[in-house]
């Protein structure tokens, strides 16, 4: 059985925007009623896992972390169940940072992450005696959005992004308030004289961290060297906007204002359809729209890798966890599931490398190397 705990508000939002809610809708409703995930759902496991059967396995798997990766892990669990497995897989998405806190406290088996693990998080795991296996599972892009009614904006440079939501933009109430800073940074974009309504991820989200790294970091580093901001400021956006942990709540914010601004993972933006306007991004080589093709080939400037982190000791002791990860790393998981929920599969050589890392139980992180 698959359990994907959602509040009533989150359930309604997912129902509006996401095609992947269909197979888990019943489990979500039962969870809200307090009836899901009972012990009698944990029965024996069978099925194909990376070329070997996991037959006869019983137990459960607890996955938490990134709301961006959550749909992939949920869909993998559904396909795992469809293949005849009866393992109880619980998938939750409080955010990458919150997921790592649970993971490094030994409370979860797998941590979904929309960015690599941070040094301080890895140190917390080490201090708790937790070894982890880092496995890349898909590509994603961060999609910058506004409302379709905002026809004054089509493409933004990374300098524009910094001017709109970087640490020096606190207090900017209109798009045009960022004009002087954007121009100083070298942008020729003409920003509209319109209210700037920002709804975007908060600090608990890996999408927040990834946006800073991909969209703001280069400009921020230059501003640190110029003495305009401190190194601590360079690690953050402006604090004065509506932050949301739930991607669909962000989409609602974009839809609610004709001059909105925000960002979510590519798959969530695609699910919103005509409710949002996806902006092209110029990272220095011209304006590029987010798409499966531009994310896969890296030409879209805000592309990123998505990960799962597996507790090694729990994998050694829990056959259900091993079977689930084995299945995750088949093409049914890394291609079929990834594509079905709107993300971009890794190329074949990178999928094979991920399988090797898992087969060898290779611990530690190499994502930042």
N, C-alpha and C positions, 0 to 999 in steps of 0.2 A: 504494500500500500504506500502511496506517495502522500506526504503531508506537507503543505506549503502554507504556513500560518500567515493569515492576513487579517487586519482589522476590517470592520464592515466598510469603512471608507475606502481602504485599499482594494478590497474585493470589488466594489462598484467601479473604481477607477480602472482596474485591470480588465473588467468586463467590457468597458467602453472601448478600450484601445488595443487590447492584445489578443492575437489569435491563439497564443499558447495557453490562455486561461481555460479553454474548453475542456481538455482532458482532466484538469485538476479542480474544476469548479465544484464537483460534489465533495471532494476531500476538503476543500476550503470551507464550504458551508458546514460540513460536519465538525470541522475544527472550531468554527465559531459557536456551534451549539454545544461544544464540549464533548463530542462523541467520537472524534477521529482518533486514530493512532492507538487503539486499544491493543492490549497484549495479544488478543486472539487473532490479530492481523499478521503476526509474525510466524510464518510457516516456512516450509522447506523451499529451497531455491534450486532452480535448474536453468538451463539455457547456455548460450554460447558466449564466452568471454575471452576475447583476444585469441581465439583458436582453441581454447580448452573449456570444458564444461565446468560449471560451478555447482553441479548437482548435489543435492542433499544439504546445502548450506542453510542455516537459520541465523536470525539475528537482525540487527538494525544498523543504519548508517545515519549520522547526523551531519548535515552540511549547513554552513551559515557564512555570511559575508556579503559580498558585492551584490547589489540589486541588479547590476548590469549582467553579471554572470549567472544569476539565479535562474533565468529562463532556460539557459543551456543545461544546467544541472538538473532542473526539473524535467525537461524533455528527455534527457538521457535516462532519468529514473522511470519515466513513462515507457520508453522503448524497452528498458531493462525488464519492466513488469510484463509488457506485451510478449516478450520472448519466453515467458513462462516462469520468471522469477517471482518469489513472494516476499522478498526482503523489504522491511519497513524503512523507506528512505524519507527522511524529513529534510526539506530544503527551505531555508529562510534567508531574507535579504536585508538585514539592518544597515548594511554599508561595509565597505572593505575594512576600514579602521576598527569598527566595532566587532567585525568578524574575527580579526586577528587577536583582539583582546580575549575573546572567548576561546579561540584556538590555542593561544599561548597559556591559557589557564587550564588547558586539558579538557574543556567542556564540549568540544566538537571533534569530529573525525577529519573533516575536510573544511578548508577555508577557501571560499570563492574570492577572487581578487581581480579588480580591474586595473591594478598596477602592481609592480613588484613589491615585495615585502621591504619595509624600511629597516635601516640598521637597528633602530631602537626596538622595533618589533621582533626582529631576529634575536636580539640580545635578551628580550623578555622570554622568548621561547627557550633559549639556551639556559637561562637562569632557572627555568622550571623543569629542565631536563628533557625538553621536547625537541626531538629531531624531526625535520620535515623534508618532504620530497616536493620540489617545485616543478610543476608541469604546465607548460603553455598549452592552451586548448583552442584558441581562435584569435582572429583579428577583429577589431572594432574601430570605429571612428567616432570622435566626439563631434556631434552636429550642433552648430551654432544656429539659433533660430530667432525669428521674429514673427509677428502676425502677418498673414497674407495681405492685410490691408495696408501694410507699411511698404508702399512701392518706391519709397525714396532710398531704400537700402537693398543692394543686391550682392555685394561683395565687400568683405572687410579684410584689411591687412592685419598682421599680428600686432603692428603698432596701434591700429585702431582698437583692437581687443584690449590691449594694455591701457589705452587712454579711457576706455569705457568702464572697465572693471578691475584694473590694476590697483595697487595700494595708493597711488596718487589721485585716484578718481573719487575718493570719498566725498560725498556731498553733491556730486553732479546729479542734478535732477532732470536735465534734458540731454538728449543726444548731442546737441550743439555745445553743451558745456565742456565736452571732451575735445572740441575742435582744436583749440590752441595747443593742447598737449600732443594730440595726434600729429598736427603739422610740425611741431618742434621735433618730433621723433622721425619725421621724414615722410609721413603719409600725405597723399594728395586727395584722399577721400573727402567728399563734402557730406558732413553729417547733418541730418535734418534738425530743424528747430521744433522739436516735438518732445513730449514727455518720455522719459526713459524709465520704463517699468521692468525691473529685473527680477526674474524668478529663476533660480538656479540651484545646483546641489550645494549642500552645506559641508562643513569640515569633516563630518563622519564618512563622507562618500569618497570612494576611490576615483570617481569621475571628477570631483573637485581637485584632488591632487594631480591627476593626469592633465587636467586643463591647465593648471599652473605650469606644469613641466613642458607641455607641448605648445601652449599658446602664449604664455607670458614670460617664461624663464629667460629667454635670450635678451629681451628688452630689459627685464628687471636686473639682470646681471650688469648690463651697461649702465643702468641708472645707479646701481651701487657703486661702480667705479667712478662715476661722475659726482658722487656724494649727494645725490638727490634723495636716496632712500637708504635704509639700513639693510643689512643682510636678513634680519628677522622680517622686515616688511616684504622683502623679495619672495618670501615663502608663502605669502598670502594674497588673496584678492582684497578688494574693498570689503568692509564688513557690513555695510549698510544696504542690504538688499534682502528680499524675501527668499530665505533658504528653505529647501525641502529635501527630505531624505528619500522621498518616493518620486520616481521618475514621472509617473503619470500625473502627480500633483503639479510638477513643473510644466508639463504640457498644458494642463488646465490654466496655469498662470499665463502662458503664452497666448492661449486662445482668448483669454479674458480681456486683454488690452490690445488696441490697434497699433500701439507703438512699443510693444513688449520686446524683451531681449532675454535670452537664456541659452542653456546648452544641456544636452543629454546624450546618451549613447545613440549611435546611428540607428540601431534596430528600433529603439523606442520612437525616435523621430519618424522613421518610415511608417510605423504603425499608426501614427497620428494622421497620416495622409494629408488631405487638403486643409486640415485644421491648423497647420503650422507652415511657415515658409522657411525652408532650409537655405542658409546663406553660403555662398562660395567663400573660400578663404584663400588669401594670397600670402604665402609664406616667403615670398621673394622671387618666385618663378612664375607669377601670374595667378589669376583666379582659378581655383579648382573646386568643383562641387563634390560633396561626399557621395560616393557610390560604392557598390561592391567592387568594381574594377579599380577605382582610384585608391581605395583602402588596401586592396590586395597588392597592388604594385607600389604602394608607398608614396604616390604622387600627391595624395591628399595630406596636407601638413599636419592634421590632427588625428593621425592614425595611431593605434596602440595595440598591444598584445594583451589578451586576457588569460588568466591563470587559475589553476586549482593548486592548493597546498595540502598535502596528505600527511597526517601524523604517522611516522614510520612505525613506532611501537604498536600503535593501534592496528595498523595494517598487518603487522606480523602476527597479532593475536586474534584478529577478527576476520574470519573467512568471508563474511558478508561484505565487508569493506573492500577486501581484495577483489571479490567478484564484481562489485560495482565499478571500481576503478578500471579493472580489466575491460569491462564492457564500454566504459567511457572512452577508452583509447582505441577501440575498433573504429573502422570507418563509419559504422552506423552511429557512433557517438560523435566523432570528430568531424564528420562531413554531414551526414543526414540530419542529426539533431541540430548542429550549428546552423545549417542552411534553413531548416524549417522554422527557426525562431529569428531569422533575419540577420545573422552574423556571417562572417567570412571565414571559411576554413583555412587552416594553415596549409602551405604547399606540402607535397608528399614527403620531401626530405625532412621537413621540420616535424611532421607527424611521426615519422620513424624515429627521429631523435628523442621526441617526447616519450615514445614507447620504450626506448632504450634506457632513458633515465629512470623510468618506473621499474623496468625489469631488473635493473642493477640496484634498485633502491638507493639511488644517488641522492645524498642529502645536501642541504645548503642551497644558497641562491647563486645563480650566475647571471640573472637578468640584468644587473647593473654593470656587469663586467665588460 
